Structures are given as C-alpha cells and as structure tokens.
Amino acid sequence: MLSTQSRPVIEATLPIIAERISSITPKFYQRLFTAHPELLDGTFSRSNQKNGTQQQALAGSIAVFATHLITNPETTPETMLARIAHKHTSLGVVEEQYPIVYEHLFAAIAEDLGDALTPEIADAWTEVYWLMAHALIKIEKGLYSQQANATAYSPWKLVERTETGTDSVTFSFEPADDTAVTVAAPGQFVSVRMPMADGVRQVRQFTLSNDIESTTRRTVTVKLDVDGEFTPVLHNSLKVGDVVELSNPYGDLVIDEDGSPLVIATAGIGCTPSAAALQVLAAKNSTRKITVLHADQEFSAWPLREQMLASIDALPQASISTWFERGELPEGLDAKAGYMDLTDSLTEDSQVYLCGPLPFMHAVRSQALAAGIPADRIHYEVFGPDVWLAA
C-alpha cells in the first residue's frame, strides 16, 4: 500500500510518467547494459531489446502497477506480478539484482524528466518501485523454494529431434548430470540457454510439449523464426548429443482441476501447451468435458497434430474443431475454412485457455467476453515479453 504522503504525488504524476515511461525504458536499458554488459550474456534477449518488446513490457508493467496502487490500494495486480515472477525465475533473477535495476532506472527517469523530477516525486516513485520489487522478490523466492534443486540452469543432452508440421521441430533432452529434476505441470515452460555464433549465450522460453511429469526427459517443440537469432541456431546447428542448459519449469498457465467445461483455443505453435495438457489429461483418464479448437495456416502446417488427436481420441468427453486459412480441408475432422469462431463452443461455466499470436488471442478473447465468459475464467500465454497484459 502506498504511504499517505506518496499517494497524492503518484496520483498527480501518473499521467506524465505513463506518457514518458516508453521513452524512459530505452534509456534505462542503455545505461544498464553499459554498466553491466554481462547481463546480455545469458540473461536478457538481444532480439527483444532490438525489436523493443522488452522495453514496452517493462514500461507497461510499471504503469499498470502504479495505476493499480491508486485504483485498488488494498491489493496488488497479482496476475501481472505472477507472470513476471515466473519469467524472472526461469532466467535466474535474484534479489541482489533489484538495486542495480533501481539505480539505472531512476537515473534514466532523472535524465528524461530533468528539473521536473523534484525530490518529492523521486521519493514517491521510489516507493512504487520498491513496493513492486519486494512483491516480486517474495513471489520469486517462493517459486525457487518449490524446485527440486537450487540451480538456475543445469545441463541437458539432446537425445531426439523430430520434424512436426511446417518449420517446427520437437527436441527431447535427457539430464547430462545428476542435478535433481523438478516435475513440471502441463502448460509450463523452460528456459533454454545456449551460445550464439559469436559465443554470447542467449535465452528463450519454450513450453514443454511432451513428457510433462517425467524426471528423465524434457521435450519442447519450437517453430523456426527465420528472422530471429535463437531458433535458427536451435533448428540448424543443434545435433543429437549436443548439450544445452535448461532451467527448472515455470509458468502459471496450468490447467485448473475444478471439473468445469474446458475450452482450449490455440493457433499455430501456440498449440504446445494444449498438446501437453491433453496428454496429461488422457493419461489420468479424465472424464471432463473438453473442447479443443485449433487454427492454422493449413492442415499440413499444424505442429503436434498426431499427438493432440491421439490424446483427444483417448478422452471420452473431448472433441475438436479446426480452422485453416488455405489448402484443402481434411476429411474426418471438423474443419472449416477461415478464422476461428468459438461462440458455439462456450457455456457460462467454461474455463477458457488461449495461446497463439497476439492478434488471434485478442480476437478470440473478445468473442469469449461477448459470449458472457467472465474475464477471470479466460487464461492465456504470450510467447515472449507480455506486451498485452502490460498494455
């Protein structure tokens, strides 16, 4: 909760800070990496810095947090904080790094605002920063304490790679040392860390798509981004027998177990958490009503198709509908041309899970809200910095 002296200051200055924060965050990262270039080796994504999504996500999260303190003074934005904390722990972020971020963030604020940043304003926004930081530190310590080991990363050896769909590959890894393995939940992700061509390590998060509850195997399915930095190395250079670093599993897009009708709507490579969840539900002989909806460019492009269909066949109350933008529609499958429409698949008590490109999730979430599904029953996962929630 904000102090009584800071609250009116934040309320008065929030509009200008919210307006300027997108200019402040690039200055912050420039200062941070100048002082700590090592953070670009294995912690921060160079691609997300280059395309601006990391700056956008940080700017939005600060503005959202401050706004929440004003409009809901007795609580914090738990969903946003949880997602940030899961991403942080998958990168190995620790409490000692928060003062470093504070130093360079507030130097950037001072640079941007100049004489307009009075001591009173600086003190109030310092309070906001540390309220957010301490909330994240508390969540992150709790997440770390749940792991089977105290190591941010451990070595895993690639033992199998399989083509699936168009430009997607499933990679399976086994432990390369005796580090204790944390059991994952369906919908969670791991960070993969490996060196790029220049020797600098980069990190990306990928949803576990198979072998979810295994302690001897981790499996991810990755779509090639031909313009990216990381996935071309993963697709074109990583060979069976090579060793990479994997984090413990994190992520809060875990299918609930309340028994209500379940609707899973995905597009493209966003089907990875769906494939994982369906496999686990089938293994547990679930009798829950499950509606699976998937959209893709064409039938042959659909990653993990065989795995998903096999799981659905094993679930007595599961059904699937599909949409394809082009190509011949498959026989024996409820398939339509065009874009997904989930209106007829929803009931008021549905739990809805979304994963796919942001425009797809915007459109489908709007359909769910229009159908009367409460916002707190609509869950989603963004691959990369969460610019949607921050906006």
Secondary structure, DSSP 8 states (H G I E B T S, - for coil): ---TTTHHHHHHHHHHHHHHHHHHHHHHHHHHHHH-GGGGTTTS-HHHHHHSHHHHHHHHHHHHHHHHHHH-TT---HHHHHHHHHHHHHHT--GGGHHHHHHHHHHHHHHHHGGG--HHHHHHHHHHHHHHHHHHHHHHHHHHHTSSSS-SEEEEEEEEEEE-SSSEEEEEEEESS--------TT-EEEEEEE-TTS-EEEEEEEEEE-TT-SS-EEEEEE--TT-SHHHHHHHH--TT-EEEEE--B-S-----S-S-EEEEEEGGGGHHHHHHHHHHHHTT--S-EEEEEEESSGGG-TTHHHHHHHHHH-TTEEEEEEESSS---TTS-EEESS---GGG--TT-EEEEES-HHHHHHHHHHHHHTT--GGGEEEE-SSS-HHHH-
